[in-house]
Amino acid sequence: MRTRNLGSISDPKVLERAGIGSCQIALALAWRENDAESDRRTFDVVHRIREENSDCTVVAECVDDENRKCLVGAGASIVIRPMRSYPKMAVAAFLQPGLSELLESLFTGAGERIICHENAENDTWEAIVWKYLEQGNGIPIAYRNSADAEIVTAPNGKAMVGASTIYVLSGNSNI
């Protein structure tokens, strides 16, 4: 993948110099990740990209969720929230459809959340997962090893686990 910064988007020739007409993927980043006014610039960039290349996938960052539909209307294929702490989000958005929504939900707390259950567990990971599912306590995704305090993510189901804490993905606010 090539990235280029060939000038200001206010220059009408910048997209041409960037080769936008032949690109497969274009990424329109928010000017300022916490400023909703950035969405206006992103809208303009997306619109200009579409004028030059109707076939490429356009991933656009959107600061204010109210502006998502406008960006899609301008031609954005995928709209994501700016997450400078997780730059792989933009790449994941088009490589793994749906992943960006899941990650946004976790990062923003708008839906699912990760809860720490400080319960000692000594069993196979599979048995621990089933126990939490049967009790309606969410889906275990990781644990803190009681022996060395290391966080272990996505262990093998048959692995014996000695955990001091279980990290659970939950959409239930009552847990």
C-alpha positions as MATLAB code, in Angstrom:
seq = 'MRTRNLGSISDPKVLERAGIGSCQIALALAWRENDAESDRRTFDVVHRIREENSDCTVVAECVDDENRKCLVGAGASIVIRPMRSYPKMAVAAFLQPGLSELLESLFTGAGERIICHENAENDTWEAIVWKYLEQGNGIPIAYRNSADAEIVTAPNGKAMVGASTIYVLSGNSNI';
ca = [
       0.000    0.000    0.000;
       1.313    3.451   -0.902;
       0.538    6.569    1.054;
       1.182   10.051   -0.156;
       0.828   13.601    1.059;
       1.169   15.806   -1.973;
      -0.253   19.053   -0.660;
      -3.405   20.639    0.661;
      -6.780   19.289   -0.374;
      -7.754   22.861   -1.216;
      -5.416   22.539   -4.226;
      -7.592   21.189   -7.081;
      -4.634   19.229   -8.530;
      -3.628   17.399   -5.337;
      -5.839   14.361   -5.987;
      -4.572   14.125   -9.541;
      -0.950   14.193   -8.306;
      -1.818   11.508   -5.781;
      -3.070    9.243   -8.563;
      -6.595    9.061   -7.181;
      -7.976    8.123  -10.591;
      -6.291    4.721  -10.490;
      -6.304    3.906   -6.775;
      -8.287    1.019   -5.316;
      -8.633    2.405   -1.796;
      -8.727    6.006   -0.606;
      -8.633    7.045    3.032;
     -10.121   10.410    4.023;
      -8.856   11.217    7.524;
     -10.532   13.742    9.795;
      -8.553   16.980    9.963;
      -8.923   17.066   13.761;
     -10.122   13.883   15.416;
     -12.195   15.668   18.094;
     -13.602   18.547   16.041;
     -16.956   17.920   14.334;
     -16.142   20.733   11.880;
     -13.596   18.314   10.404;
     -16.500   16.381    8.912;
     -17.086   19.244    6.466;
     -13.579   18.845    5.107;
     -13.949   15.090    4.972;
     -17.231   15.503    3.069;
     -15.445   17.707    0.546;
     -12.561   15.245    0.173;
     -14.903   12.274   -0.300;
     -16.915   14.196   -2.890;
     -13.739   15.126   -4.795;
     -12.452   11.563   -4.675;
     -15.734   10.304   -6.132;
     -15.576   12.859   -8.934;
     -12.182   11.444   -9.941;
     -12.719    7.739   -9.212;
     -16.129    6.133   -8.883;
     -14.769    2.616   -8.396;
     -12.380    2.848   -5.439;
     -13.305    2.003   -1.873;
     -13.423    5.225    0.143;
     -12.907    4.916    3.900;
     -13.850    8.172    5.636;
     -13.397    9.210    9.250;
     -16.394   10.894   10.855;
     -16.207   12.797   14.151;
     -19.937   13.447   14.690;
     -22.214   10.430   14.197;
     -24.915   12.789   12.904;
     -22.753   13.319    9.799;
     -22.336    9.653    8.845;
     -25.246    9.637    6.392;
     -23.909   12.772    4.702;
     -20.523   11.135    4.165;
     -22.145    8.021    2.721;
     -24.246   10.290    0.498;
     -21.058   11.980   -0.702;
     -19.685    8.598   -1.710;
     -17.926    7.086    1.299;
     -17.979    3.288    1.115;
     -17.127    2.864    4.795;
     -17.429    5.448    7.584;
     -15.433    5.006   10.785;
     -14.779    7.008   13.921;
     -11.312    8.605   14.176;
      -9.231    6.481   16.538;
      -5.661    7.698   16.585;
      -4.924    5.303   19.439;
      -5.826    2.415   17.127;
      -4.624    3.327   13.613;
      -5.227   -0.175   12.279;
      -8.955    0.592   12.462;
      -8.938    2.193    9.013;
      -7.280   -0.851    7.453;
      -9.514   -3.273    9.341;
     -12.592   -1.395    8.122;
     -12.188   -2.600    4.566;
     -10.304   -5.860    5.121;
     -12.732   -7.233    7.697;
     -16.246   -5.819    7.192;
     -18.074   -5.277   10.472;
     -14.935   -5.190   12.606;
     -14.867   -1.396   12.707;
     -18.389   -1.300   14.182;
     -17.423   -3.840   16.830;
     -14.265   -1.954   17.790;
     -16.073    1.398   17.856;
     -18.661   -0.104   20.166;
     -15.950   -1.332   22.533;
     -13.890    1.880   22.415;
     -16.836    4.216   22.898;
     -18.849    2.214   25.408;
     -21.931    2.712   23.228;
     -22.820   -0.981   23.217;
     -20.758   -3.876   24.403;
     -18.214   -3.426   27.124;
     -15.525   -5.474   28.773;
     -16.122   -6.363   32.400;
     -13.557   -7.786   34.833;
     -14.812  -10.603   37.050;
     -12.323  -11.138   39.846;
     -13.171  -14.782   40.349;
     -10.616  -17.535   40.828;
     -11.174  -20.166   38.153;
      -9.292  -23.438   37.722;
     -10.672  -25.437   34.818;
     -10.384  -25.746   31.060;
     -11.047  -22.521   29.152;
     -13.948  -24.259   27.421;
     -15.594  -25.116   30.774;
     -15.120  -21.557   32.044;
     -16.656  -20.093   28.886;
     -19.657  -22.442   29.076;
     -20.173  -21.613   32.749;
     -20.332  -17.871   32.026;
     -22.616  -18.393   29.026;
     -24.999  -20.656   30.948;
     -25.227  -18.097   33.762;
     -25.826  -15.244   31.295;
     -22.720  -13.426   32.483;
     -21.307  -12.520   29.067;
     -18.646  -14.100   26.874;
     -15.188  -14.635   28.389;
     -12.475  -13.319   26.047;
      -9.374  -13.333   28.256;
      -8.088  -13.994   31.754;
      -5.354  -12.917   34.158;
      -3.118  -15.872   34.931;
      -3.039  -16.369   38.695;
       0.557  -17.663   38.573;
       2.248  -14.682   36.899;
      -0.514  -12.041   36.466;
      -0.089  -12.210   32.659;
      -3.171  -11.400   30.557;
      -3.988  -14.299   28.223;
      -6.310  -13.589   25.290;
      -8.229  -16.177   23.251;
      -6.719  -19.300   24.839;
      -7.219  -22.756   23.374;
     -10.484  -24.264   24.613;
      -8.795  -27.397   25.968;
      -6.111  -25.431   27.853;
      -6.109  -25.705   31.639;
      -6.539  -22.260   33.097;
      -5.618  -20.911   36.497;
      -7.207  -17.473   36.493;
      -7.547  -14.750   39.087;
      -9.667  -12.534   36.807;
     -11.912  -13.301   33.837;
     -12.451  -10.562   31.216;
     -15.935  -10.785   29.780;
     -17.545   -9.125   26.756;
     -21.038   -8.056   27.709;
     -23.878   -6.068   26.212;
     -25.924   -6.492   29.375;
     -25.879   -3.454   31.649;
     -27.094   -5.586   34.586;
     -23.907   -7.645   34.821;
];
